[in-house]
Each structure stands twice: as structure tokens, then as C-alpha cells.
Amino acid sequence: MKRMAKNKFHEGSGPSQRQLRVGETIRRALSDVLARGDVHDPELNRMSITVGEVRASPDLKIATAYVLPLGGDGQEDVLKLLARNKGELRRMMSKKLALKFAPDLRFQLDETFDRMDETRRMLAQDVVRRDADAPDSGSDDT
């Protein structure tokens, strides 16, 4: 008899619907807590922080929040402040979540906007535009 693994950890497969749903719920709760300035840290409350995405681990025990300070200034400070206040953030967030356990929070810089800017810059280069406009000489349409 072949036994199936209890948890799916297949490389290449994306997150489950449950992971996506929990990640979005955590993102909203965390954004709400940060926007209201409910944390007892004046340095953190002075910053406007965007929570772009939250990815939950398959077992939902770890949630990685991708954050960026408004305007992009003070990125390293944001990570330090969030890490320093992660216990309080977790407690506040867990009150808003309908989960059995509040996941451990991890914070990383959201580099999505940087990657989009870099892609735009690359696509705007003359060489790339010339290649994109050139007719495809290698296709066989016969």
C-alpha cells in the first residue's frame, strides 16, 4: 500500500488557496494595525508602511510580510522597528484573525516596485525596442 504525504511540499507548485486566503487576511489585519498606529512604539507609529503581500507557509505557522515604507526612505529602519515590535504586532493581529494560532511574523522588504522600475528601464532601451519591433525572420508560416 502506497502512503501519501500528509503535507504537500512540492517544488514548483504555488501556494494553496488556504495559504493565499490566510495571507491576504493577515495582510489586511497587519495593514490596519500599522495604519491606526496601535503599537506602543512612537518610532514605528511615525512611519507610513505599506504591506504589499503576506505569504503564509504551508503549515500556516509562519507569515512573511513584504513591506515598504511610504516613499521608500528608511527601509532598513522599518525592518528593525517591525522586528522589535513583532510580538505586539502578532498579539494585536491575532485578535482580528479567526485562526486557531497566530503565525510567527517575519518581515522582508517588498522589492516589487524596484523590479517593475527595472523592467520598464530595460524595455525602454533602444536595443530592446529595436528587437521587439523587428520582424520575426525565423518563423515558418507555410
DSSP file with accessible surface (Angstrom, degrees, kcal/mol):
  #  RESIDUE AA STRUCTURE BP1 BP2  ACC     N-H-->O    O-->H-N    N-H-->O    O-->H-N    TCO  KAPPA ALPHA  PHI   PSI    X-CA   Y-CA   Z-CA
    1    1 A M              0   0  228      0, 0.0     2,-0.4     0, 0.0     0, 0.0   0.000 360.0 360.0 360.0 130.7    0.0    0.0    0.0
    2    2 A K        -     0   0  194      1,-0.0     2,-0.4     0, 0.0     0, 0.0  -0.673 360.0-144.9 -87.0 129.6    1.4    3.4   -1.0
    3    3 A R        -     0   0  221     -2,-0.4     2,-0.3     0, 0.0    -1,-0.0  -0.781   8.3-141.4 -96.0 139.6    1.3    6.1    1.7
    4    4 A M        -     0   0  172     -2,-0.4     2,-0.1     1,-0.1     3,-0.0  -0.757  25.2-106.3 -98.3 145.1    0.7    9.7    0.8
    5    5 A A        -     0   0   85     -2,-0.3    -1,-0.1     1,-0.1     3,-0.0  -0.414  19.8-138.2 -68.2 142.3    2.5   12.5    2.4
    6    6 A K  S    S+     0   0  200     -2,-0.1     2,-0.4     1,-0.1    -1,-0.1   0.913  87.8  40.2 -69.4 -43.0    0.4   14.5    4.9
    7    7 A N  S    S-     0   0   86      2,-0.0     2,-0.7    -3,-0.0    -1,-0.1  -0.858  81.5-129.7-109.4 144.0    1.7   17.9    3.8
    8    8 A K        +     0   0  151     -2,-0.4    -2,-0.0     1,-0.1     0, 0.0  -0.815  34.9 159.9 -93.5 118.9    2.4   19.0    0.3
    9    9 A F        +     0   0  127     -2,-0.7     2,-0.3     2,-0.0    -1,-0.1  -0.304  18.1 159.8-127.1  45.0    5.8   20.5   -0.2
   10   10 A H    >   -     0   0  128      4,-0.1     3,-0.9     1,-0.1     2,-0.2  -0.564  41.7-122.1 -73.4 130.2    6.2   20.0   -3.9
   11   11 A E  T 3  S+     0   0  190     -2,-0.3     3,-0.1     1,-0.2    -1,-0.1  -0.480  94.9  20.6 -66.8 138.7    8.8   22.3   -5.5
   12   12 A G  T 3  S+     0   0   83      1,-0.3     2,-0.3    -2,-0.2    -1,-0.2   0.131  92.7 115.6  92.1 -24.6    7.3   24.5   -8.2
   13   13 A S    <   -     0   0   73     -3,-0.9    -1,-0.3     1,-0.1     3,-0.1  -0.623  63.9-126.1 -79.9 142.8    3.7   24.2   -7.1
   14   14 A G        -     0   0   57     -2,-0.3    -4,-0.1     1,-0.2    -1,-0.1  -0.083  39.5 -66.4 -77.9-179.2    2.2   27.5   -5.9
   15   15 A P        -     0   0   72      0, 0.0    -1,-0.2     0, 0.0    42,-0.1  -0.323  55.8-108.3 -67.3 152.7    0.6   28.3   -2.6
   16   16 A S     >  -     0   0   45      1,-0.1     4,-2.4    -3,-0.1     5,-0.2  -0.279  29.3-105.8 -74.0 165.9   -2.7   26.6   -1.8
   17   17 A Q  H  > S+     0   0  145      1,-0.2     4,-2.6     2,-0.2     5,-0.2   0.885 123.3  53.8 -59.2 -37.8   -6.0   28.5   -1.8
   18   18 A R  H  > S+     0   0  146      2,-0.2     4,-2.9     1,-0.2     5,-0.3   0.924 107.6  49.2 -64.4 -44.5   -5.9   28.4    2.0
   19   19 A Q  H  > S+     0   0   29      1,-0.2     4,-2.7     2,-0.2    37,-0.4   0.917 113.0  47.7 -59.6 -44.1   -2.4   29.9    2.1
   20   20 A L  H  X S+     0   0   86     -4,-2.4     4,-2.3     2,-0.2    -2,-0.2   0.922 113.5  47.1 -63.3 -44.0   -3.5   32.7   -0.2
   21   21 A R  H  X S+     0   0  150     -4,-2.6     4,-2.2     2,-0.2    -2,-0.2   0.941 115.0  45.1 -65.1 -45.3   -6.6   33.4    1.8
   22   22 A V  H  X S+     0   0   11     -4,-2.9     4,-2.7     1,-0.2     5,-0.2   0.922 112.0  53.1 -65.7 -42.3   -4.8   33.4    5.2
   23   23 A G  H  X S+     0   0    1     -4,-2.7     4,-2.5    -5,-0.3    -1,-0.2   0.917 110.9  46.2 -58.7 -44.0   -2.0   35.5    3.7
   24   24 A E  H  X S+     0   0   65     -4,-2.3     4,-2.4     2,-0.2    -1,-0.2   0.900 111.6  51.6 -67.6 -38.4   -4.5   38.1    2.5
   25   25 A T  H  X S+     0   0   59     -4,-2.2     4,-2.2     1,-0.2    -2,-0.2   0.926 112.3  46.2 -63.2 -43.1   -6.4   38.1    5.8
   26   26 A I  H  X S+     0   0    0     -4,-2.7     4,-3.1     2,-0.2     5,-0.3   0.909 109.7  54.8 -65.7 -41.6   -3.1   38.7    7.7
   27   27 A R  H  X S+     0   0   63     -4,-2.5     4,-2.7    -5,-0.2     5,-0.2   0.936 110.4  45.6 -58.1 -46.1   -2.1   41.4    5.2
   28   28 A R  H  X S+     0   0  155     -4,-2.4     4,-2.3     2,-0.2    -1,-0.2   0.924 114.8  47.0 -64.0 -44.3   -5.3   43.3    5.9
   29   29 A A  H  X S+     0   0    9     -4,-2.2     4,-2.4     2,-0.2    -2,-0.2   0.929 114.8  46.1 -64.3 -44.1   -5.1   42.9    9.7
   30   30 A L  H  X S+     0   0    0     -4,-3.1     4,-2.7     1,-0.2     5,-0.2   0.921 112.2  50.7 -66.1 -42.1   -1.4   44.0    9.8
   31   31 A S  H  X S+     0   0   32     -4,-2.7     4,-2.7    -5,-0.3    -1,-0.2   0.911 110.9  50.1 -60.4 -41.7   -2.1   47.0    7.5
   32   32 A D  H  X S+     0   0   60     -4,-2.3     4,-2.1    -5,-0.2    -2,-0.2   0.933 110.9  47.7 -63.5 -46.3   -5.0   48.0    9.7
   33   33 A V  H  X>S+     0   0    0     -4,-2.4     5,-1.6     1,-0.2     4,-0.8   0.931 116.2  44.2 -61.2 -45.0   -2.9   47.8   12.9
   34   34 A L  H  <5S+     0   0   19     -4,-2.7     3,-0.4     1,-0.2    -2,-0.2   0.884 112.2  51.9 -69.6 -37.3    0.0   49.7   11.3
   35   35 A A  H  <5S+     0   0   87     -4,-2.7    -1,-0.2    -5,-0.2    -2,-0.2   0.869 110.5  48.3 -68.0 -35.6   -2.3   52.4    9.8
   36   36 A R  H  <5S-     0   0  137     -4,-2.1    -1,-0.2    -5,-0.2    -2,-0.2   0.623 103.9-130.0 -80.5 -13.9   -4.0   53.1   13.1
   37   37 A G  T  <5 +     0   0   26     -4,-0.8    -3,-0.2    -3,-0.4     8,-0.1   0.885  53.2 151.4  68.5  37.6   -0.8   53.4   15.0
   38   38 A D      < +     0   0   53     -5,-1.6     2,-0.1     2,-0.1    -4,-0.1   0.626  37.2 101.9 -76.8 -13.7   -1.9   51.0   17.7
   39   39 A V  S    S-     0   0    2     -6,-0.4     2,-0.6     2,-0.1     6,-0.1  -0.450  77.9-127.5 -74.8 144.8    1.6   49.8   18.5
   40   40 A H  S    S+     0   0  158     -2,-0.1    -1,-0.1    45,-0.1    -2,-0.1  -0.080  81.8  98.4 -85.0  38.3    3.2   51.3   21.6
   41   41 A D     >  -     0   0   12     -2,-0.6     4,-2.4     1,-0.1     3,-0.3  -0.927  56.4-163.3-127.0 105.9    6.3   52.4   19.7
   42   42 A P  H  > S+     0   0   82      0, 0.0     4,-1.4     0, 0.0    -1,-0.1   0.842  90.4  57.1 -59.0 -33.8    6.3   56.0   18.7
   43   43 A E  H  4 S+     0   0   93      1,-0.2     4,-0.4     2,-0.2     3,-0.2   0.928 110.9  42.6 -63.2 -42.8    9.1   55.5   16.2
   44   44 A L  H >4 S+     0   0    3     -3,-0.3     3,-1.3     1,-0.2    -1,-0.2   0.902 110.9  55.6 -70.6 -38.1    7.1   52.8   14.4
   45   45 A N  H 3< S+     0   0   62     -4,-2.4    -1,-0.2     1,-0.3    -2,-0.2   0.758  99.7  61.5 -67.1 -23.6    3.9   54.9   14.6
   46   46 A R  T 3< S+     0   0  188     -4,-1.4     2,-0.3    -3,-0.2    -1,-0.3   0.685  93.9  80.5 -74.5 -17.4    5.6   57.8   12.8
   47   47 A M  S <  S-     0   0   47     -3,-1.3     2,-0.6    -4,-0.4     0, 0.0  -0.704  72.4-140.9 -96.4 142.7    6.2   55.8    9.7
   48   48 A S        -     0   0   74     -2,-0.3    22,-3.4    22,-0.2     2,-0.5  -0.907  28.5-170.5 -97.3 119.4    3.7   55.0    7.0
   49   49 A I  E     -A   69   0A  25     -2,-0.6     2,-0.5    20,-0.3   -15,-0.0  -0.940  15.1-149.9-120.3 130.4    4.2   51.4    6.0
   50   50 A T  E     -A   68   0A  60     18,-3.3    18,-2.0    -2,-0.5     2,-0.8  -0.851   4.4-155.4 -96.3 129.5    2.7   49.6    3.0
   51   51 A V  E     +A   67   0A   4     -2,-0.5    16,-0.2    16,-0.2     3,-0.1  -0.900  16.9 176.9-103.1 100.9    2.2   45.9    3.4
   52   52 A G  E     -     0   0A  38     14,-2.0     2,-0.3    -2,-0.8    -1,-0.2   0.863  60.5 -10.6 -75.8 -36.9    2.2   44.7   -0.2
   53   53 A E  E     -A   66   0A  71     13,-1.1    13,-3.3   -26,-0.1     2,-0.4  -0.990  50.2-151.9-160.7 151.4    1.8   41.0    0.4
   54   54 A V  E     -A   65   0A  10     -2,-0.3     2,-0.5    11,-0.2    11,-0.2  -0.996  13.4-160.7-129.7 127.4    1.9   38.3    3.1
   55   55 A R  E     -A   64   0A 123      9,-2.6     9,-2.8    -2,-0.4     2,-0.3  -0.943   7.6-152.6-110.3 124.8    2.9   34.8    2.3
   56   56 A A  E     -A   63   0A  10     -2,-0.5     7,-0.2   -37,-0.4   -33,-0.1  -0.743  19.5-118.1 -94.8 141.3    1.9   32.0    4.7
   57   57 A S    >   -     0   0   27      5,-2.7     3,-2.1    -2,-0.3    -1,-0.1  -0.299  36.1-100.2 -69.3 161.4    3.9   28.9    5.0
   58   58 A P  T 3  S+     0   0   58      0, 0.0    -1,-0.1     0, 0.0   -50,-0.1   0.851 127.0  45.2 -55.1 -33.7    2.1   25.6    4.1
   59   59 A D  T 3  S-     0   0   75    -52,-0.0    -2,-0.0     3,-0.0    -3,-0.0   0.443 108.6-127.4 -90.0   2.7    1.5   24.8    7.8
   60   60 A L  S <  S+     0   0   21     -3,-2.1    41,-0.1     2,-0.2     3,-0.1   0.634  79.3 114.8  62.9  19.2    0.4   28.4    8.4
   61   61 A K  S    S+     0   0  142      1,-0.2    43,-3.2    42,-0.1     2,-0.4   0.686  71.6  46.1 -90.3 -18.9    2.8   28.8   11.3
   62   62 A I  E     - b   0 104A  49     41,-0.3    -5,-2.7     2,-0.0     2,-0.5  -0.987  62.6-170.6-127.7 133.2    5.0   31.5    9.6
   63   63 A A  E     -Ab  56 105A   0     41,-3.0    43,-2.5    -2,-0.4     2,-0.6  -0.987   8.8-157.5-123.0 121.3    3.7   34.6    7.8
   64   64 A T  E     -Ab  55 106A  25     -9,-2.8    -9,-2.6    -2,-0.5     2,-0.5  -0.894   9.6-157.9-100.7 117.1    6.3   36.6    5.8
   65   65 A A  E     -Ab  54 107A   0     41,-3.3    43,-2.5    -2,-0.6     2,-0.7  -0.835   6.5-148.5 -98.0 127.9    5.1   40.2    5.3
   66   66 A Y  E     +Ab  53 108A  35    -13,-3.3   -14,-2.0    -2,-0.5   -13,-1.1  -0.871  31.0 176.3 -97.2 112.8    6.6   42.1    2.4
   67   67 A V  E     -Ab  51 109A   0     41,-2.8    43,-2.7    -2,-0.7   -16,-0.2  -0.793  21.5-174.6-122.1 160.0    6.7   45.8    3.5
   68   68 A L  E     -A   50   0A  24    -18,-2.0   -18,-3.3    -2,-0.3     2,-0.1  -0.955  28.1-120.9-152.8 130.2    7.9   49.1    2.2
   69   69 A P  E >   -A   49   0A   4      0, 0.0     3,-2.5     0, 0.0   -20,-0.3  -0.487  47.1 -92.0 -69.3 145.5    7.9   52.5    3.9
   70   70 A L  G >  S+     0   0  122    -22,-3.4     3,-0.5     1,-0.3   -22,-0.2  -0.357 116.1  15.3 -58.6 127.9    6.0   55.1    2.1
   71   71 A G  G 3  S-     0   0   71      1,-0.2    -1,-0.3    -2,-0.1     3,-0.1   0.291 114.6 -99.2  88.1 -13.3    8.4   56.9   -0.3
   72   72 A G  G X  S+     0   0   22     -3,-2.5     3,-0.6     1,-0.3     2,-0.2   0.414  82.0 133.3  83.0  -3.9   10.9   54.2    0.1
   73   73 A D  T <   +     0   0  131     -3,-0.5    -1,-0.3     1,-0.2    -5,-0.0  -0.587  63.7  20.5 -83.4 143.8   13.0   56.0    2.7
   74   74 A G  T 3>  +     0   0   31     -2,-0.2     4,-2.2    -3,-0.1    -1,-0.2   0.837  69.5 157.2  75.8  35.4   14.2   54.3    5.8
   75   75 A Q  H <> S+     0   0   58     -3,-0.6     4,-1.7     1,-0.2     5,-0.1   0.909  73.8  45.4 -61.8 -44.7   13.9   50.7    4.6
   76   76 A E  H  > S+     0   0  116      1,-0.2     4,-2.0     2,-0.2    -1,-0.2   0.886 111.2  54.0 -67.6 -36.2   16.4   49.2    7.0
   77   77 A D  H  > S+     0   0   93      1,-0.2     4,-2.8     2,-0.2     5,-0.2   0.900 105.1  54.8 -63.2 -39.3   14.9   51.1    9.9
   78   78 A V  H  X S+     0   0    0     -4,-2.2     4,-2.7     1,-0.2     5,-0.3   0.931 107.5  48.7 -60.4 -46.6   11.4   49.7    9.1
   79   79 A L  H  X S+     0   0   38     -4,-1.7     4,-2.3     1,-0.2    -1,-0.2   0.911 113.1  47.3 -61.9 -41.6   12.6   46.2    9.2
   80   80 A K  H  X S+     0   0  140     -4,-2.0     4,-2.5     2,-0.2    -2,-0.2   0.924 113.7  47.6 -65.4 -43.8   14.3   46.8   12.6
   81   81 A L  H  X S+     0   0   11     -4,-2.8     4,-1.5     2,-0.2    -2,-0.2   0.906 113.6  47.1 -65.1 -41.8   11.3   48.5   14.1
   82   82 A L  H  < S+     0   0    0     -4,-2.7     4,-0.2    -5,-0.2    -1,-0.2   0.920 113.0  48.8 -66.4 -41.7    8.9   45.8   12.9
   83   83 A A  H >< S+     0   0   60     -4,-2.3     3,-1.1    -5,-0.3     4,-0.3   0.910 110.0  52.4 -63.9 -39.9   11.2   43.1   14.2
   84   84 A R  H 3< S+     0   0  142     -4,-2.5     3,-0.2     1,-0.2    -1,-0.2   0.834 119.0  36.0 -64.5 -31.1   11.4   44.9   17.5
   85   85 A N  T 3X S+     0   0   17     -4,-1.5     4,-2.7    -5,-0.2    -1,-0.2   0.211  81.8 112.3-107.3  15.9    7.6   45.1   17.8
   86   86 A K  H <> S+     0   0   68     -3,-1.1     4,-2.6    -4,-0.2     5,-0.2   0.849  74.9  54.6 -65.5 -32.6    6.7   41.7   16.2
   87   87 A G  H  > S+     0   0   36     -4,-0.3     4,-2.2    -3,-0.2    -1,-0.2   0.944 112.6  42.3 -63.6 -47.0    5.4   40.2   19.4
   88   88 A E  H  > S+     0   0   32      2,-0.2     4,-2.6     1,-0.2     5,-0.2   0.908 114.5  51.4 -66.2 -41.2    3.0   43.1   20.0
   89   89 A L  H  X S+     0   0    0     -4,-2.7     4,-2.7     1,-0.2     5,-0.2   0.914 109.5  50.9 -61.4 -40.6    2.0   43.1   16.3
   90   90 A R  H  X S+     0   0   98     -4,-2.6     4,-2.4    -5,-0.2    -1,-0.2   0.920 111.3  47.3 -64.1 -44.3    1.3   39.4   16.4
   91   91 A R  H  X S+     0   0  150     -4,-2.2     4,-1.2     2,-0.2    -2,-0.2   0.935 115.1  45.2 -62.6 -46.0   -0.9   39.8   19.5
   92   92 A M  H  X S+     0   0   35     -4,-2.6     4,-0.6     1,-0.2     3,-0.3   0.900 115.0  47.7 -65.2 -40.8   -2.9   42.7   18.0
   93   93 A M  H >X S+     0   0    0     -4,-2.7     3,-1.3    -5,-0.2     4,-0.8   0.880 104.3  60.0 -68.5 -37.5   -3.2   41.0   14.7
   94   94 A S  H 3< S+     0   0   47     -4,-2.4     3,-0.5     1,-0.3     5,-0.3   0.816  97.0  61.2 -64.3 -27.9   -4.4   37.7   16.2
   95   95 A K  H 3< S+     0   0  176     -4,-1.2    -1,-0.3    -3,-0.3    -2,-0.2   0.801 107.8  45.1 -65.7 -27.7   -7.4   39.5   17.8
   96   96 A K  H << S+     0   0   84     -3,-1.3     2,-0.3    -4,-0.6    -1,-0.2   0.585 102.4  82.0 -91.1 -12.4   -8.5   40.3   14.3
   97   97 A L     <  -     0   0   18     -4,-0.8     2,-0.4    -3,-0.5     5,-0.0  -0.715  67.2-145.8 -99.6 147.3   -7.9   36.9   12.8
   98   98 A A        +     0   0  109     -2,-0.3     2,-0.3     3,-0.0    -3,-0.1  -0.381  60.3 124.6-101.4  51.4  -10.2   33.9   13.0
   99   99 A L        -     0   0   56     -2,-0.4     3,-0.1    -5,-0.3    -2,-0.1  -0.845  67.3-131.0-112.0 151.7   -7.3   31.4   13.2
  100  100 A K  S    S+     0   0  189     -2,-0.3     2,-0.4     1,-0.2    -1,-0.1   0.903  97.5  20.9 -64.2 -42.0   -6.5   28.8   15.8
  101  101 A F  S    S-     0   0  155    -41,-0.1    -1,-0.2    -3,-0.1    -3,-0.0  -0.986  79.5-125.9-129.3 140.3   -2.9   30.0   16.1
  102  102 A A        -     0   0   19     -2,-0.4     3,-0.1    -3,-0.1   -12,-0.1  -0.709  37.4-121.9 -80.9 128.6   -1.4   33.4   15.2
  103  103 A P        -     0   0    4      0, 0.0     2,-0.3     0, 0.0   -41,-0.3  -0.303  25.5 -99.5 -70.6 155.5    1.5   32.8   12.9
  104  104 A D  E     -b   62   0A  38    -43,-3.2   -41,-3.0     1,-0.1     2,-0.4  -0.573  44.2-128.6 -69.8 133.4    5.0   33.9   13.6
  105  105 A L  E     -b   63   0A   1     -2,-0.3     2,-0.3   -43,-0.2   -41,-0.2  -0.728  27.2-179.3 -93.6 136.4    5.7   37.1   11.7
  106  106 A R  E     -b   64   0A 113    -43,-2.5   -41,-3.3    -2,-0.4     2,-0.4  -0.952  13.7-148.7-125.7 149.5    8.7   37.7    9.5
  107  107 A F  E     +b   65   0A  27     -2,-0.3     2,-0.3   -43,-0.2   -41,-0.2  -0.969  18.6 168.7-126.4 135.9    9.4   40.9    7.6
  108  108 A Q  E     -b   66   0A  98    -43,-2.5   -41,-2.8    -2,-0.4     2,-0.2  -0.968  41.4 -96.7-137.3 154.3   11.1   41.5    4.3
  109  109 A L  E     -b   67   0A  25     -2,-0.3     2,-0.8   -43,-0.2   -41,-0.2  -0.497  35.7-124.6 -70.0 137.2   11.4   44.5    2.0
  110  110 A D        +     0   0   11    -43,-2.7     3,-0.3    -2,-0.2     4,-0.2  -0.758  31.1 177.1 -83.9 112.1    8.9   44.5   -0.8
  111  111 A E     >  +     0   0  104     -2,-0.8     4,-2.4     1,-0.2     5,-0.2   0.247  48.5 106.5-101.4  12.5   11.0   44.8   -4.0
  112  112 A T  H  > S+     0   0   48      1,-0.2     4,-2.3     2,-0.2    -1,-0.2   0.919  80.6  47.6 -58.3 -46.1    8.1   44.5   -6.4
  113  113 A F  H  > S+     0   0   99     -3,-0.3     4,-2.5     1,-0.2    -1,-0.2   0.893 110.7  51.8 -66.7 -38.0    8.2   48.2   -7.3
  114  114 A D  H  > S+     0   0   87     -4,-0.2     4,-2.4     2,-0.2    -1,-0.2   0.915 110.6  48.6 -62.5 -41.7   12.0   48.2   -7.8
  115  115 A R  H  X S+     0   0  137     -4,-2.4     4,-2.5     2,-0.2    -2,-0.2   0.895 110.7  50.7 -66.9 -38.3   11.7   45.2  -10.1
  116  116 A M  H  X S+     0   0   73     -4,-2.3     4,-2.6    -5,-0.2    -2,-0.2   0.928 111.0  48.6 -64.8 -42.5    8.9   46.9  -12.1
  117  117 A D  H  X S+     0   0   91     -4,-2.5     4,-2.4     2,-0.2    -2,-0.2   0.910 111.8  49.4 -62.3 -42.2   11.0   50.1  -12.5
  118  118 A E  H  X S+     0   0   82     -4,-2.4     4,-2.6     2,-0.2    -2,-0.2   0.912 110.8  49.9 -64.7 -40.3   14.0   47.9  -13.6
  119  119 A T  H  X S+     0   0   75     -4,-2.5     4,-2.7     2,-0.2    -2,-0.2   0.935 111.2  48.7 -64.0 -44.0   11.8   46.1  -16.2
  120  120 A R  H  X S+     0   0  146     -4,-2.6     4,-1.4     2,-0.2    -1,-0.2   0.910 111.2  50.9 -60.8 -41.7   10.5   49.4  -17.5
  121  121 A R  H  X S+     0   0  124     -4,-2.4     4,-0.5     1,-0.2     3,-0.2   0.933 111.9  46.8 -62.9 -43.9   14.0   50.8  -17.8
  122  122 A M  H >< S+     0   0   90     -4,-2.6     3,-1.2     1,-0.2     6,-0.3   0.920 111.6  50.4 -65.7 -42.1   15.1   47.7  -19.7
  123  123 A L  H 3< S+     0   0  105     -4,-2.7    -1,-0.2     1,-0.3    -2,-0.2   0.754 105.6  58.1 -68.7 -22.4   12.2   47.8  -22.0
  124  124 A A  H 3< S+     0   0   55     -4,-1.4    -1,-0.3    -3,-0.2    -2,-0.2   0.599  80.8 111.0 -82.9 -10.4   12.8   51.5  -22.8
  125  125 A Q  S <X S-     0   0   83     -3,-1.2     4,-2.4    -4,-0.5     5,-0.2  -0.365  75.2-126.8 -65.8 143.6   16.4   50.7  -24.0
  126  126 A D  H  > S+     0   0   99      1,-0.2     4,-2.7     2,-0.2     5,-0.2   0.882 107.7  54.8 -58.0 -41.8   16.8   51.3  -27.8
  127  127 A V  H  > S+     0   0   78      1,-0.2     4,-2.2     2,-0.2    -1,-0.2   0.923 110.6  45.0 -61.4 -43.4   18.3   47.8  -28.3
  128  128 A V  H  > S+     0   0   47     -6,-0.3     4,-2.5     2,-0.2    -1,-0.2   0.923 113.0  50.2 -68.8 -41.6   15.3   46.1  -26.7
  129  129 A R  H  X S+     0   0  120     -4,-2.4     4,-2.0     2,-0.2    -2,-0.2   0.909 110.2  50.8 -63.7 -40.1   12.8   48.3  -28.6
  130  130 A R  H  X S+     0   0  154     -4,-2.7     4,-1.4    -5,-0.2    -1,-0.2   0.934 111.8  47.5 -62.3 -44.2   14.6   47.5  -31.9
  131  131 A D  H  < S+     0   0  116     -4,-2.2    -2,-0.2     1,-0.2    -1,-0.2   0.887 112.0  49.9 -64.6 -37.5   14.4   43.8  -31.1
  132  132 A A  H  < S+     0   0   77     -4,-2.5    -1,-0.2     1,-0.2    -2,-0.2   0.851 114.5  44.4 -70.6 -32.2   10.7   44.0  -30.2
  133  133 A D  H  < S+     0   0  132     -4,-2.0    -1,-0.2    -5,-0.2    -2,-0.2   0.649  90.9 103.5 -86.3 -16.2    9.9   45.9  -33.4
  134  134 A A  S  < S-     0   0   54     -4,-1.4     2,-0.1    -5,-0.2    -3,-0.0  -0.422  80.3-109.6 -70.1 140.4   12.0   43.7  -35.7
  135  135 A P        -     0   0  120      0, 0.0     2,-0.9     0, 0.0    -1,-0.1  -0.385  34.7-106.5 -66.7 147.1   10.0   41.1  -37.8
  136  136 A D    >   +     0   0  124      1,-0.2     3,-0.6     2,-0.1    -2,-0.0  -0.662  39.3 179.1 -77.9 106.1   10.4   37.5  -36.8
  137  137 A S  T 3  S+     0   0  123     -2,-0.9    -1,-0.2     1,-0.2    -3,-0.0   0.612  71.3  63.0 -85.6 -11.7   12.7   36.1  -39.5
  138  138 A G  T 3  S+     0   0   62      2,-0.0     2,-0.3     0, 0.0    -1,-0.2   0.432  77.6 106.1 -96.3   4.9   12.9   32.6  -38.0
  139  139 A S    <   -     0   0   51     -3,-0.6     2,-0.7     2,-0.0     0, 0.0  -0.581  57.8-147.3 -90.0 144.9    9.2   31.6  -38.2
  140  140 A D        +     0   0  144     -2,-0.3    -2,-0.0     1,-0.1    -3,-0.0  -0.914  22.2 169.7-108.2 105.8    7.8   29.2  -40.7
  141  141 A D              0   0  149     -2,-0.7    -1,-0.1     0, 0.0    -2,-0.0  -0.107 360.0 360.0-104.8  33.6    4.3   30.2  -41.7
  142  142 A T              0   0  176      0, 0.0    -2,-0.1     0, 0.0     0, 0.0  -0.563 360.0 360.0 -98.3 360.0    4.0   27.7  -44.6
